[in-house]
Amino acid sequence: MKPLKTGLLFLIIVFTQGLSSNAQKPNGQKLLIGSYTNGVVADGIYYYQFNSNGSTDFISKTAAADPSFLAPSLTKPYLYAVNELGNGNGAVSAYRFDKVSGSFQLLNTVLSGGDHPCHISIDAQNRFAFVSNYSGGNFSVMRIETDGKLSNAIQTIQHTGSSVNKSRQDKPHVHSAFISPDEKYVLVQDLGTDLISVYSLNLSNTRPVSEKPISIFQCNPGDGPRHISFHPTKPIVYAVQELTGSVTVLNFTKGILKKMQEVNMFAQGVAKKSGAADIHVSPDGKFLYASNRADFNDLAIFKIAKNGWLQWVGSEPTLGLAPRNFAIDPTGQFLLAANQNSNEVVVFKRNLQTGKLIDTGKRIAVSKPVCLKFID
């Protein structure tokens, strides 16, 4: 692994963090926001108290270079972020993160193994990080050391191939790698090849991911799979297709994906460009939401039937531009949409019976927010 260039070290390591004097309230959730800095804004990660009425209180922030996706540890005081840089300089950073004080301490930064890392996931016990490199067309595995630092990549699995959309699918574009709830598999979405590859995962091994996928699901030509969401109680995976603006419903049993249904995120016959981005099942498993950018700037809302099939309820504008990412708070009461190109997060109240969204009027002003993560 080549050493990081001096310029990247300056961007990432010689950063300081600011802490707010706001004391955390005893109730409510905590919220982390990752953003694009584009070499202009220093601060890239923001930390807030999210209150039970949907309001927020700023706690702290830290400088980072394009931290476009975050992975807070569930069991340790650590936070991991991709640094979405190109030209072979894509990186991943590890932080010691104090949830109470909001302090960030950069532990180390390593190369991501490819260009434009856009997604990161970690296992529940904080043993490995799985990083997707969009332009590199691969994903890498880093070991997480006992002190929270990241090793250099111990595995980098390269995808090959292309698909029918020549402007977007001329080569592989790995967009995400999600760990299954039982942590036996890693599901890798490749927008460039229209494939969802399932790799076997053994977290006890020094090289935890199988070198080849144990199964592959072929999406429709030109779909562009981007992100997935697991149903909390059913063996079902929902995949959002960026290029066609559709959602694919998949049965997931023993590492095999089988198509159940495919539904549009908008009314039939609408002549608009799609840029579907993120997808999440509500905590109660009753509704599914998917964001769409480009000409839509909205959230598609689906009701989930007992068998896992979807019924489109409608769409709600995100009241901003380019909702790249969104998050539902752990109580299920609120949905927050990160509008990248209008520089704010919009807070919606969820109707738990209908799934519909109501604007609370509350906003979080952040430069180019692109990742939202609630933490306990």
C-alpha angles and dihedrals in degrees: 000000000000118000118256115266119254093246093055091047089054092049096049110025106036091063130120128204131225125219124206122226089229109119116220116253117235094239132052136046132289123237132204121197125196120196146180112261097180091201090290107080117054100200113072108159122057131188125205142175108236110207130210092252093055096258122126137216120204113237109169148322140205135204118252137155111253098322093187097165131030134198115191115197115250094209108022136054092254139112128195127201136180116229102216099215128146137212092064093303098105109136146180124221132204122207135187100229126193108205092197102049096024093230120156124203118185108228101181146320127223134181114268096223095248148028124295104005104206107171139035133184132178133197122253095257094049096244104128141017121214115205126191117210110203102192093032091057092221144087129227136206121217124189115233109223124219090259091055096255122133124241121220112271111296092186132023116181115197122209124209135197140056140229143219103287098082095190094053106018105047090120140001117302111185105202105174145358115203125189114227116244091252089048092231096114144034116215112206121197115207113191092186098056101030090237134132107200122198115209125190114245127206110174091190092066124088087230100038102183124074111246091233130033116262090214138006129205116208112215122203113287108271096016097118105206110220116162137001138205127205120222108242096230108013130071090246134122124198116206124195115215110213101198101043099032095233137128121226117208112211134185108224115200127156092344096310124118118208124182117244103166144344123209135180121244091221140031117294116265097025108146101212134119114255127218103172112186124164138022135193138171115222114252092252091053093235102109139035127206130194128183125225126194129177108063096352111053092185147109120247113218123208132182113223116223123214090262091052097254119138133238116192109235096181140271134279123207112238090220091235144055130286106359094203096167138011138179138205114217116242092254091056091231098112140037120201121201120202107214101197100189098043094047102235146091115233118211117216129186114227123224100222093204101047102021090230121144128232123196110240092195089237120128139180112213109217130152108251100336112199108160131045123188126177115206134189 
